[in-house]
Amino acid sequence: MTQATALRRGWTTGSCATAAAKAAWALLVIGDCPDPVTITLPGGGEAAFSLDGSGRNGDTVWARVVKDAGDDPDVTHGALITVTVARASTGSGIVFRAGSGVGTITQPGLPLPPGEPAINPVPRKMIRTALEQITPGAADAIVTISIADGEELAKRTLNARLGILGGLSVLGTTGIVIPYSCSAWIHSIHRGVDVARALNLPHIAGSTGSTSEKSVRSLYTLPDPALIEMGDFAGGFLKYLHRHPVPRLTIAGGLAKMTKLAQGHLDLHSSRTLADPQALALIAAPLGLTDAQLYRLEKAQTIAQGYTALGDDRLGSLIAQRAAERARDTLADPECQLDVVIFDRQGALLGRSTLL
């Protein structure tokens, strides 16, 4: 029997940028570039990074690290992260700039104001700590972070939806990437809600995928910042909204995932929760099922088969209503109006709850 191998952890863009920044600063002020370079992680402990290169261009120096995300399917795995540093005027502290491939914040609601480079607070703190380890109490520097192909890679993230334009964000709260933790996705969900609230949007929609997002946008004529791709994380989305309320919320998804929500499941991923076709019998009870319908439902292998077997167009709205009730239980915000809409794979509306 083959023994399972533990998944390998990796490093955030923030950790990689910190290592490159520390190496570059050391080369500038000491004349020597450590390789590997050791940094301090936010939670304590240290990590060492090998450099992919370093050099000097007049009054500036640079160092580069290749991001290793471990076994996590991170879009930035293998990305080249280059940090250029230059001396700043005495007392100015550290000034952060977005180089090629790093985005700029253009909307309110994020941890940093519009106009700032998308270098999050924790990586900024890590870099300050790293530079002050070289020059204690006197790290006056201009730090420019670049990510090769970052603008293209950013198209595979939700940055544009969040108003981060021109490239990727430099992220990381622990400095470590835990494989398949989905922390980046959950982070994007939270920041999407924050941006929508900062823009005072009266209505937002969380969708499970691209089809439901496109359909709910058309149904309610919603702007981009009102659309939150929650994926399978219905529970995390609703719990965050409980702490950060909005006036109106719509949950949009396909038949199987919304049936899972109607059953009370908050994690909608197919590998973690199962949509039980037999659950449709309880949801469809108000329709007065015939023995023939119940028999066909017993033979159904999937929610889609069960839905077809019952052959009643009213079932979609019953599922949506039950899902809305379960979502309301988790949201626990009586001030927020909430509804659920269900679409098929072509984007046609299958069901819609009342506004709770």
VENBELTA-V206997 format. One record per residue. RES is the residue in three letters. PHI is phi as a letter, one per 40 degrees, with the letter a starting at -180 (NA if undefined). OMEGA is omega as a letter, one per 30 degrees, with the letter a starting at -180 (none if undefined). D_CENTER is the distance of its C-alpha to the mean C-alpha in Angstrom with 2 decimals. Layout:
# VENBELTA-V206997
res=(RES/RES)
phi=(PHI/PHI)
omega=(OMEGA/OMEGA)
d_center=(D_CENTER/D_CENTER)
This chain:
# VENBELTA-V206997
res=(MET/THR/GLN/ALA/THR/ALA/LEU/ARG/ARG/GLY/TRP/THR/THR/GLY/SER/CYS/ALA/THR/ALA/ALA/ALA/LYS/ALA/ALA/TRP/ALA/LEU/LEU/VAL/ILE/GLY/ASP/CYS/PRO/ASP/PRO/VAL/THR/ILE/THR/LEU/PRO/GLY/GLY/GLY/GLU/ALA/ALA/PHE/SER/LEU/ASP/GLY/SER/GLY/ARG/ASN/GLY/ASP/THR/VAL/TRP/ALA/ARG/VAL/VAL/LYS/ASP/ALA/GLY/ASP/ASP/PRO/ASP/VAL/THR/HIS/GLY/ALA/LEU/ILE/THR/VAL/THR/VAL/ALA/ARG/ALA/SER/THR/GLY/SER/GLY/ILE/VAL/PHE/ARG/ALA/GLY/SER/GLY/VAL/GLY/THR/ILE/THR/GLN/PRO/GLY/LEU/PRO/LEU/PRO/PRO/GLY/GLU/PRO/ALA/ILE/ASN/PRO/VAL/PRO/ARG/LYS/MET/ILE/ARG/THR/ALA/LEU/GLU/GLN/ILE/THR/PRO/GLY/ALA/ALA/ASP/ALA/ILE/VAL/THR/ILE/SER/ILE/ALA/ASP/GLY/GLU/GLU/LEU/ALA/LYS/ARG/THR/LEU/ASN/ALA/ARG/LEU/GLY/ILE/LEU/GLY/GLY/LEU/SER/VAL/LEU/GLY/THR/THR/GLY/ILE/VAL/ILE/PRO/TYR/SER/CYS/SER/ALA/TRP/ILE/HIS/SER/ILE/HIS/ARG/GLY/VAL/ASP/VAL/ALA/ARG/ALA/LEU/ASN/LEU/PRO/HIS/ILE/ALA/GLY/SER/THR/GLY/SER/THR/SER/GLU/LYS/SER/VAL/ARG/SER/LEU/TYR/THR/LEU/PRO/ASP/PRO/ALA/LEU/ILE/GLU/MET/GLY/ASP/PHE/ALA/GLY/GLY/PHE/LEU/LYS/TYR/LEU/HIS/ARG/HIS/PRO/VAL/PRO/ARG/LEU/THR/ILE/ALA/GLY/GLY/LEU/ALA/LYS/MET/THR/LYS/LEU/ALA/GLN/GLY/HIS/LEU/ASP/LEU/HIS/SER/SER/ARG/THR/LEU/ALA/ASP/PRO/GLN/ALA/LEU/ALA/LEU/ILE/ALA/ALA/PRO/LEU/GLY/LEU/THR/ASP/ALA/GLN/LEU/TYR/ARG/LEU/GLU/LYS/ALA/GLN/THR/ILE/ALA/GLN/GLY/TYR/THR/ALA/LEU/GLY/ASP/ASP/ARG/LEU/GLY/SER/LEU/ILE/ALA/GLN/ARG/ALA/ALA/GLU/ARG/ALA/ARG/ASP/THR/LEU/ALA/ASP/PRO/GLU/CYS/GLN/LEU/ASP/VAL/VAL/ILE/PHE/ASP/ARG/GLN/GLY/ALA/LEU/LEU/GLY/ARG/SER/THR/LEU/LEU)
phi=(NA/c/c/c/b/c/c/c/c/b/b/c/c/c/c/c/c/c/c/c/c/c/c/c/c/c/c/c/c/b/g/b/b/c/a/c/b/b/b/c/c/d/c/g/g/b/a/b/b/c/c/c/i/a/a/b/b/g/c/b/b/a/a/b/b/c/c/b/c/g/c/c/c/c/c/c/d/g/c/c/b/b/b/b/b/a/c/b/c/d/g/c/g/b/b/b/b/c/c/d/g/b/c/b/c/b/b/c/h/c/c/b/c/d/g/c/c/c/b/c/d/c/d/c/c/c/c/d/d/c/c/c/c/c/b/d/g/a/c/c/a/b/b/b/b/b/b/d/g/c/c/c/c/c/c/c/b/c/d/c/c/c/g/b/b/g/i/c/c/c/b/h/b/b/g/b/c/c/d/f/c/g/c/c/c/c/d/c/d/c/c/c/c/c/c/c/c/c/c/f/c/c/a/b/b/b/b/c/a/c/c/c/c/c/c/c/c/c/c/b/f/c/c/d/c/c/b/b/c/c/f/c/c/c/c/c/c/c/c/c/c/c/c/b/c/b/c/a/b/b/b/b/a/c/c/c/c/c/c/d/c/c/c/h/c/b/b/c/c/c/c/b/b/b/c/c/d/c/c/c/c/c/c/c/d/c/c/g/c/c/c/c/c/c/c/c/c/c/c/c/c/b/c/c/c/c/c/c/c/c/g/b/c/c/c/d/c/c/c/c/c/c/c/c/c/c/c/c/d/c/c/f/b/c/c/c/c/b/a/b/b/b/b/c/c/c/g/c/c/b/a/a/c/c/c/c)
omega=(l/a/a/l/l/l/a/l/l/a/l/l/l/l/a/l/l/l/l/l/a/l/a/l/l/l/a/a/a/a/a/a/a/l/g/l/a/l/l/a/a/a/a/a/a/l/a/a/l/l/l/l/l/l/a/l/a/a/l/l/a/l/a/l/l/a/l/a/a/a/l/l/a/a/a/l/a/a/l/a/a/l/l/l/l/l/l/a/a/l/a/a/a/l/a/l/l/l/l/l/l/a/l/a/a/a/l/l/l/a/l/a/l/a/a/l/a/l/a/a/a/l/l/l/l/a/l/l/a/a/l/l/l/l/a/l/a/a/l/a/l/a/l/a/l/l/a/a/a/a/l/l/a/l/l/l/l/a/a/l/a/a/l/a/l/l/a/l/l/a/l/l/l/a/a/l/l/a/l/l/a/a/a/l/a/l/l/l/a/a/l/l/a/l/l/l/a/l/l/l/a/a/l/a/l/a/l/a/a/a/a/l/l/a/a/l/a/a/a/a/a/l/a/a/l/a/a/l/a/a/a/a/a/a/l/l/a/l/l/l/l/a/a/a/l/a/a/a/l/l/a/l/l/a/a/a/l/l/l/l/l/l/a/l/l/l/a/a/a/a/a/l/a/l/a/l/a/l/l/l/l/a/a/a/l/l/a/a/l/l/l/l/l/l/l/l/l/a/a/l/a/l/a/l/l/l/l/a/a/l/l/a/a/a/a/a/l/l/l/a/l/l/l/l/l/l/l/l/a/l/l/l/a/a/a/l/a/l/l/l/a/a/l/a/l/l/l/a/l/a/a/l/l/l/a/none)
d_center=(36.67/33.77/32.01/28.21/26.70/24.07/20.78/20.74/18.34/17.31/16.66/13.87/14.53/15.78/18.32/19.50/20.01/21.85/24.12/24.96/25.64/27.90/29.80/30.34/31.52/33.89/35.30/35.86/37.55/39.15/39.64/38.18/34.75/33.83/32.53/30.78/29.31/28.28/25.69/25.06/21.74/20.43/21.55/24.84/26.12/26.21/24.91/26.86/25.75/28.05/28.31/28.27/30.61/31.84/34.41/36.04/36.43/39.06/37.80/34.24/32.96/29.89/28.32/25.78/23.62/22.09/18.64/18.91/15.73/18.19/17.74/13.96/13.15/11.29/12.00/13.59/15.92/19.38/18.57/21.40/20.59/23.66/24.57/27.72/29.54/32.59/34.69/34.24/37.07/38.14/36.31/33.40/30.91/27.88/26.70/23.35/23.16/20.79/22.53/22.09/18.59/16.90/15.71/17.30/16.05/17.92/16.88/17.34/15.03/13.08/14.58/16.91/19.20/19.51/21.33/19.85/18.35/14.60/15.56/14.02/16.67/16.59/17.13/19.76/21.45/21.46/23.09/25.60/26.56/27.01/29.21/31.23/32.03/33.88/35.43/35.42/35.19/35.60/32.46/32.91/30.82/28.94/25.83/24.32/21.32/21.07/19.00/21.02/19.80/16.71/17.22/17.42/14.45/12.30/13.36/11.24/7.95/7.14/9.17/12.25/11.07/10.35/13.75/13.13/15.89/17.73/15.34/12.50/11.41/13.15/10.93/11.98/13.32/15.64/16.20/15.80/13.43/14.12/14.27/12.33/10.90/7.43/6.59/4.11/2.28/4.26/4.19/2.89/5.19/7.44/7.88/8.56/11.07/12.44/13.20/14.80/16.84/17.94/19.16/20.98/19.94/22.08/20.12/16.49/15.51/12.84/13.30/13.08/13.45/14.87/18.37/17.78/15.69/18.59/21.11/19.94/19.68/23.27/24.47/23.66/23.59/20.27/19.00/15.72/14.19/15.16/13.08/9.82/8.63/8.42/9.67/11.72/10.31/13.04/14.24/11.29/10.89/14.67/15.19/13.06/15.08/18.17/17.76/16.67/18.77/19.11/22.40/21.48/18.82/18.93/17.32/17.78/18.01/20.56/23.58/22.69/19.33/20.92/23.93/21.89/20.64/24.32/25.34/23.24/20.47/17.04/15.37/16.01/15.64/19.05/19.57/19.15/20.89/23.73/24.69/28.39/30.63/33.20/30.97/31.78/35.36/34.54/32.32/35.01/37.91/38.69/39.54/42.45/41.77/44.81/45.77/45.08/41.52/40.95/42.44/40.20/37.15/38.30/38.37/34.88/32.46/29.29/28.14/28.88/32.36/32.95/32.03/34.41/37.05/37.23/37.70/37.12/34.93/34.65/32.56/29.28/29.69/30.72/27.52/25.51/27.68/27.26/23.45/23.54/25.79/23.55/20.53/22.94/23.90/20.44/19.67/23.10/23.41/26.74/26.21/23.27/24.50/22.62/23.18/21.97/22.66/23.01/23.33/24.83/23.66/25.48/23.90/27.05/26.89/28.03/27.79/27.00/27.39/29.32/27.66/27.55)
